[in-house]
Amino acid sequence: IKNTGVKLKPARVTINLAPADIRKDSSGLDLPIAVGLLAAYGLIPTERIEHALFAAELSLEGELRSVRGVLSMTVGAKEHGFKEIFVAPGNGSEALLVDGIRVYAPKNLRELYDFLLGKAELLPLEVKPRASSDMEAPSADFADVQGLEEGLEKGMEKGVTEVVLNMLKKKWPRQDISEVSQWLLAKIENLGKMHQLL
């Protein structure tokens, strides 16, 4: 905060991360702690952040850095009634996979601070349309998804397949969804064969 140019009065500060029984091991807590501290000092109006979620690591210079799990955070934010989420620029496209919530990706804490005070403009991110040449073959590989093998069976029970298909529809809006469905099912089938080999 100091390197961002915001001056805080010297004081002893206690940051409560209750409930204690929930594990907290993500550097993504940096940004919400900083914003909460600024609000506690009265430097940010609390009503401005009541319906917003913050998730990003902060460098010593106040730059926002990417963290893991932003997609699930965004889904949870929407389910709990949040209207907007603030993430690092590197996590913006991931958060955009969730409809119905505004996604902002400020470069640093100062830019976010000025925006929350109404001193600067920060536009929400928008989904960029893909060129037709990019729609011929999916560039993403579900093998790159961390924890896919462990969570697939449990996720299927909760209807994650439908969510993934909706995400694919959004990514390739002009592609026949039946082709996308076949591609996804083939991935799941191959994953099942891998489990049998193991």
PyMOL commands that set and color helices and strands:
alter all, ss='L'
color gray80, all
select helices_A, chain A and resi 2-4+27-40+46-49+70-79+89-95+109-116+132-135+142-144+148-157+160-171+177-197
alter helices_A, ss='H'
color red, helices_A
select strands_A, chain A and resi 52-55+57-58+64-65+84-87+102-104
alter strands_A, ss='S'
color yellow, strands_A
deselect
rebuild
show_as cartoon
